[in-house]
Amino acid sequence: MPVKIRLQRHGKKGKPFYWIVAADARSKRDGKYLEKLGTYNPNTNPATVNLDLEGTVTWLENGAQPTDTARNLLSYKGVMMKKHLNGGVKKGAFTEEQAVEKFNAWMATKEGTIAGKASGLQASADAIAAKALEAEKAVNEARIIANAPEVVEEPAVESTDATGEEE
């Protein structure tokens, strides 16, 4: 039975949400699956991917073939790297401890990159909000000035007595 690791679509129209599943290659896209391995939400920025790392590596080592999109997601989360390192351990290229160390170092750099992107997106969103606030303040001040009633000062008439003398 050929097994594929692929995406199964959920969510509503225009707001997709995917399950990452191991399924028989002959089953329908949203049909029966063997095991749910994780989720993928492309609606967030950066996209949210939750994945059972060990379960996915087990399926890959047993011969499951990921689809192109699933392969990209697995690579993004480090599953492909973990499988590659496990192959090196089986061949005797390095020990299990070295493989774990390499994987943890790779994950730390990957998490740093993702955190940098998220903070950059937040900083740009904050800058856009600040510019919008300044523009709104300028518009409000212009409206206040335009709608203010003009006060016309009449020349002061000096009061005079019947005698014609000023007070």
Contacts in CASP RR format, 6 or more apart in sequence:
PFRMAT RR
TARGET T0000
AUTHOR 0000-0000-0000
METHOD contacts of the structure
MODEL  1
MPVKIRLQRHGKKGKPFYWIVAADARSKRDGKYLEKLGTYNPNTNPATVN
LDLEGTVTWLENGAQPTDTARNLLSYKGVMMKKHLNGGVKKGAFTEEQAV
EKFNAWMATKEGTIAGKASGLQASADAIAAKALEAEKAVNEARIIANAPE
VVEEPAVESTDATGEEE
1 24 0 8 1.000
2 24 0 8 1.000
2 25 0 8 1.000
2 26 0 8 1.000
2 65 0 8 1.000
3 22 0 8 1.000
3 23 0 8 1.000
3 24 0 8 1.000
3 25 0 8 1.000
3 34 0 8 1.000
3 59 0 8 1.000
3 62 0 8 1.000
3 63 0 8 1.000
3 64 0 8 1.000
3 65 0 8 1.000
4 22 0 8 1.000
4 23 0 8 1.000
4 24 0 8 1.000
4 25 0 8 1.000
4 64 0 8 1.000
4 65 0 8 1.000
4 66 0 8 1.000
4 67 0 8 1.000
4 70 0 8 1.000
5 20 0 8 1.000
5 21 0 8 1.000
5 22 0 8 1.000
5 37 0 8 1.000
5 56 0 8 1.000
5 59 0 8 1.000
5 60 0 8 1.000
5 64 0 8 1.000
5 65 0 8 1.000
5 66 0 8 1.000
5 67 0 8 1.000
5 70 0 8 1.000
5 74 0 8 1.000
6 20 0 8 1.000
6 21 0 8 1.000
6 23 0 8 1.000
6 29 0 8 1.000
6 66 0 8 1.000
6 67 0 8 1.000
6 69 0 8 1.000
6 70 0 8 1.000
7 18 0 8 1.000
7 19 0 8 1.000
7 20 0 8 1.000
7 21 0 8 1.000
7 40 0 8 1.000
7 67 0 8 1.000
7 69 0 8 1.000
7 70 0 8 1.000
8 18 0 8 1.000
8 19 0 8 1.000
8 20 0 8 1.000
8 21 0 8 1.000
8 23 0 8 1.000
8 29 0 8 1.000
8 30 0 8 1.000
8 31 0 8 1.000
8 33 0 8 1.000
9 16 0 8 1.000
9 17 0 8 1.000
9 18 0 8 1.000
9 29 0 8 1.000
9 30 0 8 1.000
10 16 0 8 1.000
10 17 0 8 1.000
10 18 0 8 1.000
10 19 0 8 1.000
10 30 0 8 1.000
11 17 0 8 1.000
15 43 0 8 1.000
16 42 0 8 1.000
16 43 0 8 1.000
17 39 0 8 1.000
17 40 0 8 1.000
17 41 0 8 1.000
17 43 0 8 1.000
18 39 0 8 1.000
18 40 0 8 1.000
18 41 0 8 1.000
18 42 0 8 1.000
19 33 0 8 1.000
19 36 0 8 1.000
19 38 0 8 1.000
19 39 0 8 1.000
19 40 0 8 1.000
20 36 0 8 1.000
20 37 0 8 1.000
20 38 0 8 1.000
20 39 0 8 1.000
20 40 0 8 1.000
20 49 0 8 1.000
20 51 0 8 1.000
20 56 0 8 1.000
20 70 0 8 1.000
20 73 0 8 1.000
21 33 0 8 1.000
21 34 0 8 1.000
21 35 0 8 1.000
21 36 0 8 1.000
21 37 0 8 1.000
21 38 0 8 1.000
22 33 0 8 1.000
22 34 0 8 1.000
22 35 0 8 1.000
22 37 0 8 1.000
22 59 0 8 1.000
22 64 0 8 1.000
23 31 0 8 1.000
23 32 0 8 1.000
23 33 0 8 1.000
23 34 0 8 1.000
24 32 0 8 1.000
24 34 0 8 1.000
25 65 0 8 1.000
27 33 0 8 1.000
35 55 0 8 1.000
35 59 0 8 1.000
37 51 0 8 1.000
37 52 0 8 1.000
37 55 0 8 1.000
37 56 0 8 1.000
37 59 0 8 1.000
38 49 0 8 1.000
38 50 0 8 1.000
38 51 0 8 1.000
38 52 0 8 1.000
39 48 0 8 1.000
39 49 0 8 1.000
39 50 0 8 1.000
40 47 0 8 1.000
40 48 0 8 1.000
40 49 0 8 1.000
40 50 0 8 1.000
40 73 0 8 1.000
41 47 0 8 1.000
41 48 0 8 1.000
41 49 0 8 1.000
45 121 0 8 1.000
46 114 0 8 1.000
46 117 0 8 1.000
46 118 0 8 1.000
46 121 0 8 1.000
49 73 0 8 1.000
49 76 0 8 1.000
49 77 0 8 1.000
51 73 0 8 1.000
51 74 0 8 1.000
51 77 0 8 1.000
51 79 0 8 1.000
53 77 0 8 1.000
53 78 0 8 1.000
53 79 0 8 1.000
53 82 0 8 1.000
56 74 0 8 1.000
56 79 0 8 1.000
57 79 0 8 1.000
57 82 0 8 1.000
57 83 0 8 1.000
57 86 0 8 1.000
60 66 0 8 1.000
60 74 0 8 1.000
60 79 0 8 1.000
60 80 0 8 1.000
60 83 0 8 1.000
61 83 0 8 1.000
61 86 0 8 1.000
66 74 0 8 1.000
71 80 0 8 1.000
74 80 0 8 1.000
75 81 0 8 1.000
78 103 0 8 1.000
78 106 0 8 1.000
78 107 0 8 1.000
78 110 0 8 1.000
81 103 0 8 1.000
81 106 0 8 1.000
82 103 0 8 1.000
85 99 0 8 1.000
85 102 0 8 1.000
85 103 0 8 1.000
86 99 0 8 1.000
88 94 0 8 1.000
88 99 0 8 1.000
89 95 0 8 1.000
89 96 0 8 1.000
89 99 0 8 1.000
94 102 0 8 1.000
158 166 0 8 1.000
159 166 0 8 1.000
159 167 0 8 1.000
160 166 0 8 1.000
161 167 0 8 1.000
END
